[in-house]
Amino acid sequence: MRWERLFSDLEAQAEAVGAAELAGEVAERTRIQVGKLRLGDRLRGALGHPVRIALTGGDEATGELRRVGPDWVLVEEASGREALVATAWVTGIDGLGLTSSVPGSEGRVGSKLDLRRALRGLARDRAPLRIGFPDATALAGTIDRVGADFVEVAIHPVGELRRHGAVRAVRAVPIGAIAVVRTR
């Protein structure tokens, strides 16, 4: 009888040690996997969900997360406007939930659709918009051209289309200075 209890006790101890080692290994592997996640992976896991994105200077974009690029996110705001947010100026994001995408799952094409290319699409559409800067100032107009590291904006009154008589000035803006672009 004594031997039986001794062996049972030893087996229980071995099982407890094995369970603790397994739990430690799972925790370590989880830390390694989370350490490989980028912000874009985390954001792609929240596509279609409501988010609140806080920006430097106090501005924020709140609405449904629609798309994620390598250095930008697109939010459809309640007003029906879309906000193209440069992640370089993001100070926090609420509403991501628990899901993340697998690192690298954006694909080759998605990984190349940077903010410059998104701005080119807006220039091609001749969309009137508001460009927000990190200091919470804004500029209303239409993007005329997109260079390698800048955009040229035809500044005109909100609500007016880009017409020769409505344009007050054309301003070159470094792409790195753009925090958010909102369609009007």
N, C-alpha and C positions, 0 to 999 in steps of 0.2 A: 504494500500500500504506500509506504513512504517513497519508494522509487517512482511510483506512478505520479504522485504529487510533485516530486522534484522535476520529472520530465515535463509535466504539464506547465509548471512554473517557468522552466527554461524556454519552452515553446512560446508561451505568452510573452516573455521578455523579448525573444527574437522577433516575434510578429510586431511588437510595439516599436522596436528599433527599425525594422524594415519599413513600417508605415511612416515613421518620422523621417527616414531617409528619402522615401518617395515624395512626401509632402515638401521637403526641402528642395528636391530636384525639380518638382513641378513649379514651385515658387521661383526658382532660379531661371528656369526656361521661360516662364512668363515675363520676368524682368527683362530678359534678353530680347524676347519678341517685341515687347512694348518699346524697348530702346531703339528698335529699328523703324518704328512708326514716324512718319513726317506729318506735319500739320495737314497737308493735302489728303493723306490717307485717312486721317481722323475725320476730316470734313466730308469726304466722299461717302463715308458711312452714315452721314446725316442728310444726304440728299432727299429733298421732298419734305423735310421737317422744318418747323419754325425755329429761327435762331435770332439772337440779338448779338450784333458785332459792334463792339466798342472801338472807336478810333482815337488816335492821338488828337488832342485839341477838343475832345468832348463830343464830336459828332458820333452818330451811330446809324447802322443800317439794321432794320428789323423787318423780318418777313420770312418767306419760304426760301430755303437754300435750293437754288436751281442748278448751278453748274460750279465746277471747281477746276481751276487751271493751276499751273505750277507756281504762280505768284499772284493769283487773283481768285475771287469768288464772286458769283452772281447771285444776288438776292432779289426776289420779287417782293416789293414792299406792298403794304395794304392799299396804298393809294393807286396801285396799278403801275407805278413807276418801277423801273429796274435800277438796281444799284450795283455797279461793277466796282468792287472793293479791292484795292491793292493790299495784299497781306503784309507788306512791309510796314504799314501804318496801323495795323490792328494791335490793340492792347488787350483784348479779351473776347472770348466767344462763349455765349450761353446757349444751351439747348441742344448740345451734341448727342446726348443719350449715351448708350453703352457700346454701340457698334462702330467698328472701324473697318476700312477696306484693307485688303492685303497690300503691303508695300509693293510698288511697281505695277499695280493693276490698272493704272490710268492708260497704259498702252503707249506705243511710240508716238502716235499722232497727238494724243492728249498731253503728253509730257512736253510737247513743243509749242503748244498754244499759249504762249506767254501774254503778258499784258499788252505788249506792243502789237501783237497780232489781233488781239481783241479790239484795241483802239483803231486799228486799220479797218475792221469791220464797221465800226461806228462812222468812220470817215467816209467809207464807201456808201453807207446808207444816208449820208448827209443829215443825220439825226440832230435836231437841236437838243442841247444837253447842258448840264451844270457840272463843272469840274470843281470838286472840293479839295482843299489843301490841308495839310496837317495842322495848320494854325486856325482852322475852322473858317477861313475865308473861302469864297467861291467865285467862279467865273462862268458867265452864261454865254453860250455861243454854239458854234458848229466847228468840228474838227475839219480843217481843210487838208492837211497833210500829216503823215506820220513818218518821221525819220528814224534813224537807228536808235536815238536816245532822246528824242523830243517830238512834240506835236506842235503844229501851228493851228491856233484857234482864231476863227473869225468871231470877234466879240460883237454881239448884237442883242437887243432887248429880248427879255423873256417873252415867249409867246409869238415872236415874229420869226418867220423863216429867213434863211440867209439870202438876202438880196443886196445888191450893190449899195443901194441907198440906206439900208438898215445897218450895215457894218460900220462900227465906230473905229475899230482898229483890228489889226492882226497881231497876235502875240505868240511868240515861241515859248513853250513850257517844257521843261525837262520832264521826261516820263517818271523819273524817280521822285519828283515833287508832287505827283498826283496821288491823293489818298482815296478818292471815290469819284466815280462818274455816274451821274444819274440822268436817265432820260426824263424829259419833262412831261 
